[in-house]
Amino acid sequence: MQKDVTHRISYYLKKVALKSSIHPSKKHPRSHTFRNERLKLYKKLMHEQIRKEGY
């Protein structure tokens, strides 16, 4: 099932907000180890889908 662009944008923003809610000097949880790489890839794919659908 292909997600709608609005769902992808809201998911991306939710994850970015979650990542930035942790204080920089605190140790991040283990699930955040590769979060930056996953968010970059998700953003790239999201922008490709936006271009493909012609928004």
Summary of the structure (lengths in Angstrom):
residues: 55
radius of gyration: 13.2
end to end distance: 19.7
largest distance: 41.1
contacts: 104
relative contact order: 0.18
helix: 69%
strand: 0%
